[in-house]
Amino acid sequence: MWMFPMALACGNTFVLKPSERDPGAPMMLARLMSEAGAPDGVMNVVNGDKEAVDAILDHPDIGAISFVGSTPIGHYIYSRGTANGKRVQALCGAKNHMIIMPDADMDQAVDAAMGAAYGSAGERCMAISAVLAVGDDTADRFVQQLAPKVRALKIGQ
């Protein structure tokens, strides 16, 4: 969903196909854009499953596709989209790392790690999956401050 501002700023219309499991936020975004005065047809939301995806990938008037998600689906999107002459950007299976330098503000590093690792249940494309602390002292200070916060983390209701 984060790709639409750049597309619109470049003068393109945008078709957003959200997960069929959770289309609420994109539908609200489209409504808000309409209420703010965006012309009809500039921001479009298409709900559906694989059939909707294939319709987008096969449509001759769609020139480019951007995808964020799993690697297997990304391969499918890329293969089918490029076979139809589209430019395809597929951002798949990210493995993001956090590096903590010896002179880092450790309170800030711990807070950033908590948000990046556990925010949105770790299910966003920019979630971190590894932390590299440079030097044993840095690692020890980081773990000492991080461990109590992780233990106190409440998951679920």
HURA-V975601 format. One record per pair of residues at least 6 apart in sequence whose ideal C-beta (glycine too) atoms are under 7 Angstrom apart, sorted by the first residue. I is the first residue (numbers start at 1). GAP is how many residues later the second one is. If there is no record, write none. Layout:
i=I gap=GAP
i=I gap=GAP
//
This chain:
i=1 gap=15
i=1 gap=25
i=3 gap=63
i=4 gap=10
i=4 gap=12
i=4 gap=39
i=7 gap=7
i=8 gap=6
i=8 gap=34
i=13 gap=28
i=13 gap=29
i=13 gap=31
i=14 gap=29
i=14 gap=30
i=15 gap=29
i=15 gap=31
i=15 gap=41
i=15 gap=47
i=16 gap=10
i=16 gap=28
i=16 gap=29
i=17 gap=29
i=17 gap=35
i=17 gap=36
i=17 gap=39
i=18 gap=8
i=18 gap=27
i=20 gap=27
i=20 gap=28
i=20 gap=29
i=23 gap=24
i=26 gap=19
i=27 gap=18
i=30 gap=13
i=30 gap=15
i=33 gap=10
i=46 gap=6
i=46 gap=10
i=56 gap=6
i=57 gap=8
i=57 gap=20
i=57 gap=23
i=57 gap=24
i=57 gap=27
i=58 gap=26
i=62 gap=24
i=63 gap=23
i=63 gap=24
i=64 gap=22
i=64 gap=23
i=65 gap=12
i=65 gap=16
i=65 gap=21
i=65 gap=23
i=66 gap=23
i=67 gap=7
i=67 gap=10
i=67 gap=22
i=67 gap=23
i=67 gap=24
i=68 gap=23
i=68 gap=57
i=69 gap=23
i=70 gap=22
i=70 gap=23
i=71 gap=21
i=71 gap=22
i=74 gap=16
i=74 gap=18
i=77 gap=11
i=77 gap=13
i=78 gap=10
i=78 gap=12
i=81 gap=7
i=82 gap=6
i=91 gap=34
i=94 gap=31
i=95 gap=34
i=96 gap=30
i=96 gap=31
i=96 gap=32
i=96 gap=33
i=97 gap=31
i=97 gap=33
i=97 gap=35
i=98 gap=15
i=98 gap=18
i=98 gap=30
i=98 gap=33
i=99 gap=33
i=99 gap=35
i=100 gap=9
i=100 gap=31
i=100 gap=33
i=100 gap=34
i=100 gap=38
i=100 gap=42
i=101 gap=33
i=102 gap=32
i=102 gap=33
i=102 gap=35
i=102 gap=36
i=106 gap=35
i=106 gap=36
i=106 gap=39
i=109 gap=33
i=110 gap=32
i=110 gap=35
i=110 gap=36
i=110 gap=39
i=113 gap=15
i=113 gap=18
i=113 gap=33
i=114 gap=35
i=116 gap=11
i=116 gap=12
i=117 gap=10
i=117 gap=11
i=118 gap=35
i=133 gap=6
i=133 gap=9
//
